[in-house]
Amino acid sequence: MHVVKSYLVDSWIAGQEPTTPLFDAYTGKVMAITSSKGLDLRAALAHARDVGGPALRAMTFTQRGELIKKLSEVVHASRDELCELAGKNSGNTRSDAKFDVDGGSGTLAYYASLGKKLGDKTHVLDGAADPILRSARFVGQHVYLPRHGVAIHINAFNFPAWGLCEKLAAAFLAGMPVLVKPATATCLVTARIVEKWVEAGILPAGTLQLLCGSAGDLLDHVGPQDVVSFTGSGETGRMIRGHAAVLRWNVRVGVEADSLNAAVLGPDVEVGSETFQMFVNETSKDITQKAGQKCTAIRRIVVPTALADEAIAALADRLSQAVLGNPDERATTVSPLATESQQADAWRRIEDLALVATRVAGDPDEVPETGFFVGPSLFRVEGGAAAPFVHDHEIFGPVATVIPYDGSAAEAVAIVARGRGSLVTSVYTDDTTWAKDVLFGIAPHNGRVQWGSKKVHDQGAGPGTVLPQFVHGGPGAAGGGEELGGERGLAFYWQRTAIQGDRALLERIGLV
């Protein structure tokens, strides 16, 4: 039986029994086992701070970018192997696996190029120097420098490649070492990528460590210079923020959590138009891609009452074309969910939704006998912002709910806002006046907003694709965190300090 080891203090080490089994999402067979029991996590964090941190901080942005570029090249060169592994451990179709792996290598490549842009320096100035009182010589300058701690990345099960790479890219370029803790159930892809990087000999000592299995007492050992970035459920995010050591040291925590993302169809859009087709294409894709196991997936479909029947018919037609089956087969378009527990949770929540909403397309029970499948489904619920269940509970599977509204910008905004914070909302309209009211109204409730129109109907990757140059995160229920966004994503790992002194002396050391 294959044992997935952790990589700590620059060595591969297996945890003690009891172990946790890792399954093939389609066959249900055990693929491997892992454990973190008995591992010295205090020593691992100390090694990152004492060895990895100084190594990265000694490098310029250009040098860090070159390191990140090599990491990207390794992932890209291993694409086929990683996609095959994702097809088994995560149940991904070939297309969904490429979405994860290519997203990871692409984000690394983007931050590698950003390192070249930032150049041969180790700090970034925030604005210009400001005089102190009326003195022209005595000034203050804000500067960003990397924290002298370790970045702890606790990642979700659904993107074992992309989740690893996007967070690591920003942390490395900012100058902080990383300890990554992937979700246990799907850690095989993450572990294999780290194995590839270690084998390539491109990681400076102490800069990257991998913990497979339970987090154990990891957070007990955090300190005032450390940061924690978490992707997963809101409940777990709250537990992390409330951990005694996190509170004691005021550890910086970033959370990306549950998100009831929406798609809003404008009342001006005609059935069959290019904008309507864009709405159908992107919404149906988001329901089925990764079997709906995306933090950015559309859960609430907000359509004018006058267009509800036509919109439902178009979406139902797309969902009827979905093919569930073996992820290894090219004909398969919808994969199983990653784990049996995810399947059970999705079924339970679908049953709850069915008590208050009407199923208008699909049947979650019409699935292959083998695999952790949930069939694509579409529901309809009345009540707008007051509709039950849909604004408070996320079904992490291929399920979405249509919510009719009166067509006004005010009600569209109210419905989106009722989700109490989202990662992304997409709006489809060619009416600029209506669009301005909606976009400005929903922006404070979202980390990102996409405006679809006839001008861009055949462009873009859709609202469900996270791009490294734009921020990823959202307020409220979405976790309140923010990552990526180009250089913005580095600030999480930096300390901004105001340094005051003589302008000429500050200039000599590169601070003016």
C-alpha positions in Angstrom: 0.0 0.0 0.0 1.4 3.4 -1.0 2.1 5.6 2.0 1.8 9.4 1.4 4.6 11.0 3.5 5.0 14.5 4.8 8.0 16.6 3.8 9.3 18.3 7.0 12.7 19.8 7.9 13.8 18.8 4.3 13.1 15.1 4.8 10.3 12.8 3.8 8.7 11.2 6.9 5.7 9.0 7.5 3.3 9.5 10.4 2.4 6.8 12.9 -0.8 4.7 13.0 -3.7 5.1 12.8 -3.6 6.0 9.2 -6.3 7.6 7.0 -7.2 5.9 3.7 -7.4 7.9 0.4 -9.9 6.6 -2.2 -10.4 6.4 -5.9 -13.5 8.7 -6.4 -14.9 6.5 -9.1 -14.1 2.9 -8.0 -14.2 3.6 -4.3 -11.0 1.5 -3.8 -8.3 2.6 -1.4 -5.4 4.2 -3.3 -3.1 5.1 -0.4 -2.8 5.8 3.3 -1.4 8.8 5.2 -1.0 10.0 8.7 0.5 13.0 10.6 0.5 11.4 14.0 3.8 11.8 15.8 5.3 14.4 13.5 7.2 17.3 15.2 5.4 20.3 13.8 7.0 22.7 16.3 10.4 21.8 14.8 9.0 22.2 11.2 7.8 25.7 11.8 11.1 26.6 13.5 13.0 25.3 10.6 11.0 27.4 8.2 11.6 30.5 10.3 15.3 29.9 10.9 16.4 28.5 7.6 13.8 29.0 4.9 12.9 32.6 5.7 16.5 33.9 5.6 17.1 32.1 2.3 14.2 33.7 0.6 14.7 37.2 2.1 18.3 37.1 0.8 17.0 36.8 -2.7 15.8 39.7 -4.8 12.4 39.7 -6.4 14.1 38.8 -9.7 15.7 35.8 -8.1 12.5 34.7 -6.4 10.7 35.0 -9.7 13.3 32.8 -11.4 12.7 30.2 -8.7 9.0 30.4 -9.1 9.4 30.0 -12.9 11.3 26.8 -12.4 8.5 25.5 -10.1 6.0 26.3 -12.9 8.0 24.5 -15.5 8.1 21.4 -13.4 4.3 21.4 -12.9 3.7 21.9 -16.6 6.2 19.2 -17.6 4.3 16.8 -15.3 0.9 17.7 -16.6 -0.2 14.4 -17.9 0.9 12.4 -14.8 -0.8 14.9 -12.5 -4.0 14.9 -14.5 -4.2 11.1 -14.4 -3.7 11.2 -10.7 -6.4 13.8 -10.2 -8.7 11.7 -12.3 -8.5 9.0 -9.7 -8.0 10.6 -6.3 -10.2 13.6 -7.0 -12.5 12.0 -9.6 -11.8 14.7 -12.2 -12.5 14.4 -15.8 -9.5 15.1 -18.1 -10.9 18.6 -18.7 -11.4 19.4 -15.0 -8.0 18.0 -14.1 -6.3 20.3 -16.7 -8.3 23.2 -15.3 -6.7 22.5 -11.9 -3.2 21.7 -13.0 -2.9 24.4 -15.7 -4.4 26.9 -13.3 -1.5 26.1 -10.9 1.3 26.3 -13.4 -0.2 29.4 -15.0 -0.4 31.2 -11.7 3.2 30.4 -10.9 4.2 31.6 -14.3 2.4 34.9 -13.7 4.1 35.6 -10.4 7.4 34.6 -11.9 7.0 37.4 -14.5 5.9 39.8 -11.7 9.2 39.0 -9.9 11.1 40.2 -13.0 9.0 43.3 -13.1 9.7 44.2 -9.4 13.4 43.8 -10.1 16.6 43.5 -8.2 15.5 44.6 -4.8 14.1 43.1 -1.6 11.6 45.7 -0.6 8.7 47.8 -2.0 8.0 51.4 -1.2 4.4 52.4 -0.4 4.0 55.9 -1.9 6.4 58.8 -1.6 8.2 60.1 1.4 6.2 62.6 3.5 7.8 65.5 5.4 7.5 65.5 9.2 6.0 68.8 10.4 7.6 71.5 8.2 11.0 69.9 7.8 12.2 69.2 4.3 14.9 66.9 5.6 13.1 64.9 8.3 10.7 62.6 6.5 8.8 59.4 6.8 8.6 56.6 4.2 6.3 53.6 4.3 8.0 50.4 3.2 6.9 46.8 2.7 9.2 44.0 3.9 8.6 40.3 4.3 7.5 39.0 7.8 10.1 36.9 9.6 7.7 34.0 10.1 6.2 31.1 8.1 3.1 31.1 5.9 0.8 28.2 6.8 -1.4 27.3 3.9 -4.4 25.1 4.8 -6.0 24.2 1.5 -9.3 22.8 0.2 -9.9 19.4 -1.3 -11.2 20.6 -4.7 -8.1 22.2 -6.2 -5.0 20.2 -4.9 -2.7 21.7 -7.6 -4.1 25.2 -8.1 -4.6 25.8 -4.4 -1.0 24.8 -3.7 0.5 26.9 -6.5 -1.5 30.1 -6.2 -0.8 30.6 -2.5 2.8 29.5 -2.7 3.6 31.8 -5.7 2.6 34.9 -3.7 4.3 33.8 -0.5 7.5 32.9 -2.2 7.7 36.2 -4.2 6.9 38.1 -1.1 9.8 36.4 0.7 8.1 34.0 3.2 8.6 30.2 3.5 5.6 28.0 3.3 4.2 25.0 5.2 1.3 23.6 3.1 -1.4 21.4 4.6 -3.6 20.0 1.8 -7.0 18.4 2.4 -6.3 14.8 3.4 -8.8 13.2 1.0 -7.2 14.6 -2.2 -3.6 15.2 -1.1 -2.0 12.8 -3.6 -1.7 15.5 -6.4 -0.3 18.1 -3.9 2.2 15.5 -2.6 3.3 14.5 -6.1 3.9 18.1 -7.1 6.1 18.6 -4.0 7.9 15.4 -4.7 8.6 16.7 -8.2 10.0 20.0 -6.9 12.2 18.2 -4.4 13.5 15.8 -7.0 14.3 18.8 -9.2 16.6 20.2 -6.5 15.3 23.8 -6.9 13.9 24.5 -3.4 16.3 26.2 -1.0 16.4 24.5 2.3 13.4 25.2 4.6 11.4 27.2 2.1 8.7 24.6 1.5 7.3 21.9 3.8 4.3 19.6 3.3 2.0 18.2 6.0 -0.3 15.3 4.9 -3.0 14.1 7.2 -4.5 15.9 10.2 -3.3 19.4 11.1 -2.8 18.0 14.6 -1.2 20.6 16.9 0.1 22.8 14.1 -1.6 26.0 15.1 -0.4 25.6 18.7 3.0 26.6 17.6 2.3 29.8 15.6 4.0 33.0 16.5 3.6 36.7 16.0 5.4 36.9 12.6 3.4 33.9 11.1 0.4 34.1 8.8 -2.3 31.5 8.1 -4.2 31.3 4.8 -7.2 28.9 4.8 -9.6 27.8 2.2 -12.6 25.7 3.2 -15.8 25.9 5.3 -16.8 29.0 7.2 -17.1 26.9 10.4 -13.4 25.8 10.2 -12.3 29.3 9.3 -13.9 30.6 12.5 -12.2 27.8 14.5 -8.8 28.9 13.1 -9.5 32.6 13.8 -10.5 31.6 17.4 -7.5 29.3 18.1 -5.8 30.3 21.4 -2.3 30.8 19.9 -3.7 32.7 16.9 -5.5 35.1 19.3 -2.6 35.3 21.7 -0.2 36.4 19.0 -2.7 38.3 16.8 -1.6 36.0 13.9 -2.7 37.4 10.5 -5.4 35.0 9.1 -6.9 35.0 5.6 -10.0 32.9 5.0 -11.8 32.0 1.8 -15.0 30.2 2.8 -18.5 29.2 1.6 -19.8 31.4 -1.2 -23.3 31.7 -2.6 -22.3 33.2 -5.9 -24.9 34.5 -8.3 -25.6 35.1 -12.0 -28.0 37.9 -12.7 -29.8 38.2 -16.1 -30.9 41.7 -17.0 -34.5 42.4 -18.1 -33.3 43.9 -21.4 -31.8 40.6 -22.6 -33.7 38.9 -25.4 -34.0 35.1 -25.6 -31.6 33.8 -28.2 -29.4 36.9 -28.3 -25.7 36.8 -27.9 -25.9 38.0 -24.3 -28.5 35.4 -23.4 -26.3 32.7 -25.0 -23.4 33.9 -22.9 -25.5 33.7 -19.8 -26.6 30.1 -20.7 -23.1 29.0 -21.6 -21.3 30.3 -18.5 -24.0 29.4 -16.0 -24.4 25.8 -17.3 -20.6 25.4 -17.4 -20.4 26.5 -13.8 -23.0 24.1 -12.6 -21.2 21.0 -14.1 -17.5 21.9 -14.2 -15.6 20.0 -11.4 -19.1 18.5 -10.6 -19.9 21.9 -9.1 -17.1 21.6 -6.6 -15.8 25.1 -7.1 -15.8 27.9 -4.6 -16.6 30.2 -7.5 -19.5 28.1 -8.9 -22.9 29.8 -9.5 -25.4 28.7 -6.9 -28.1 31.3 -7.4 -29.5 32.2 -10.9 -31.4 35.5 -10.7 -33.6 36.0 -13.7 -36.5 38.3 -14.5 -39.9 36.6 -14.0 -40.8 37.3 -17.6 -37.8 35.4 -18.8 -37.8 32.6 -16.1 -39.4 29.9 -18.2 -37.2 30.5 -21.2 -34.0 30.6 -19.1 -34.9 27.4 -17.3 -35.6 25.7 -20.6 -32.3 26.7 -22.0 -30.4 25.6 -19.0 -32.3 22.4 -18.6 -31.4 21.5 -22.2 -27.7 22.0 -21.5 -27.9 19.9 -18.3 -29.7 17.1 -20.2 -26.6 16.8 -22.3 -24.3 16.0 -19.3 -22.6 12.6 -19.4 -21.8 11.1 -16.0 -19.3 8.2 -15.9 -15.7 7.0 -15.6 -13.5 10.2 -15.6 -11.0 8.3 -17.7 -13.4 8.2 -20.6 -13.4 11.2 -23.0 -17.2 11.1 -23.3 -17.6 11.9 -19.6 -18.4 15.5 -18.9 -19.4 15.4 -15.2 -17.2 13.7 -12.7 -18.1 12.1 -9.4 -17.7 14.2 -6.2 -14.3 13.8 -4.6 -15.4 11.9 -1.5 -18.2 9.8 -0.2 -18.8 12.3 2.6 -19.1 15.1 0.1 -21.7 13.1 -1.8 -23.7 12.4 1.4 -23.6 16.1 2.4 -24.8 17.2 -1.1 -27.7 14.7 -1.1 -28.7 15.8 2.4 -28.8 19.5 1.4 -30.6 18.7 -1.9 -33.3 17.0 0.2 -33.6 20.1 2.3 -33.8 22.3 -0.8 -36.5 20.2 -2.3 -38.7 20.9 0.7 -38.9 24.6 -0.3 -38.1 24.7 -4.0 -39.3 22.9 -7.2 -36.9 20.8 -9.2 -37.2 21.9 -12.8 -34.4 19.9 -14.4 -32.3 16.9 -13.7 -32.4 14.3 -11.0 -29.5 13.9 -8.5 -30.3 10.2 -8.1 -29.9 9.4 -11.8 -26.3 8.5 -11.5 -24.0 5.5 -12.3 -23.9 2.8 -9.7 -20.1 3.2 -9.2 -18.6 6.4 -7.9 -19.5 9.3 -5.6 -21.9 10.9 -8.1 -24.6 13.5 -7.7 -26.6 14.2 -10.8 -26.8 17.8 -12.2 -30.0 19.5 -11.0 -31.8 22.8 -11.4 -34.4 24.1 -8.9 -36.8 27.1 -8.9 -37.7 29.0 -5.7 -40.0 32.0 -5.3 -39.7 34.9 -2.8 -36.6 36.8 -4.1 -34.4 38.0 -1.3 -36.9 36.3 1.2 -36.6 32.9 -0.5 -35.9 30.1 2.0 -32.7 28.1 2.2 -30.9 29.3 -1.0 -29.4 32.4 0.5 -28.0 30.6 3.6 -26.9 27.2 2.5 -24.4 26.1 -0.2 -24.8 22.7 -2.0 -21.2 21.9 -3.0 -22.2 19.9 -6.1 -23.7 20.3 -9.5 -26.8 22.1 -8.3 -28.2 25.6 -8.7 -31.4 27.4 -8.1 -33.3 29.9 -10.3 -34.7 32.9 -8.4 -37.2 35.0 -10.4 -37.3 38.8 -9.7 -39.2 41.8 -11.0 -36.5 43.0 -13.3 -35.6 46.1 -11.2 -32.0 46.9 -10.3 -33.0 47.3 -6.7 -34.4 43.8 -6.3 -31.5 42.3 -8.2 -29.1 43.9 -5.8 -31.2 42.9 -2.7 -31.1 39.2 -3.8 -27.4 39.2 -4.4 -26.7 41.0 -1.1 -28.8 38.5 0.8 -26.0 35.9 0.3 -24.1 38.0 2.9 -20.9 38.1 0.9 -19.7 36.2 -2.2 -16.6 35.6 -4.2 -18.0 36.5 -7.5 -21.3 37.5 -9.2 -21.8 37.8 -13.0 -24.3 40.2 -14.6 -25.6 39.8 -18.1 -27.0 42.9 -19.7 -26.6 45.4 -22.5 -28.4 48.2 -20.7 -25.6 50.5 -19.3 -27.9 52.5 -17.0 -29.4 49.3 -15.4 -25.9 47.8 -15.3 -24.4 50.7 -13.4 -27.0 50.5 -10.7 -26.5 46.8 -10.3 -22.7 46.7 -10.5 -22.3 49.5 -8.0 -24.9 48.0 -5.8 -23.5 44.5 -5.6 -19.7 45.4 -5.7 -19.5 45.9 -1.9 -20.9 42.3 -1.4 -18.4 40.7 -3.8 -14.7 40.2 -4.3 -15.2 40.2 -8.0 -17.9 41.1 -10.5 -18.1 40.1 -14.2 -20.2 42.0 -16.7 -21.3 39.9 -19.6 -22.6 41.6 -22.7 -22.8 41.3 -26.5 -19.5 43.1 -26.7 -17.7 40.3 -25.0 -20.1 37.3 -25.5 -17.4 35.2 -27.1 -14.5 36.2 -24.9 -13.2 35.5 -21.4 -12.9 32.3 -19.3 -16.2 32.8 -17.4 -16.8 34.0 -13.8 -15.7 30.7 -12.4 -12.1 31.1 -13.4 -9.8 32.7 -10.9 -7.1 34.8 -12.7 -3.9 35.8 -10.9 -4.0 39.4 -11.8 -7.4 39.9 -10.1 -8.2 39.6 -6.4 -9.8 36.4 -5.2 -11.8 36.5 -2.0 -14.9 38.1 -0.7 -16.5 39.8 2.3 -18.8 38.4 5.0 -19.8 34.8 4.4 -17.1 34.4 1.7 -14.5 34.6 4.5 -13.4 38.2 4.4 -10.1 37.3 2.9 -8.3 38.4 -0.3 -5.5 36.8 -2.3 -3.9 37.1 -5.7 -4.6 40.3 -7.5 -1.0 40.6 -8.8 1.2 42.6 -6.4 -1.8 43.0 -4.1 -1.5 39.4 -3.1 2.0 39.9 -1.7 0.8 42.4 1.0 -0.6 39.5 3.1 2.9 38.3 3.6 4.5 41.7 4.2 4.7 44.1 7.1 4.1 47.8 6.2 6.4 50.0 8.4 6.8 53.8 8.5 10.5 54.6 8.7 11.4 58.1 9.7 14.7 59.8 9.3 16.9 62.1 7.3 15.9 62.1 3.6 19.4 61.9 2.4 20.3 58.9 4.6 17.1 57.1 3.8 17.9 57.6 0.1 21.3 56.0 0.5 19.7 52.8 1.6 16.9 52.8 -1.0 14.1 54.0 1.1 13.3 57.2 -0.9 
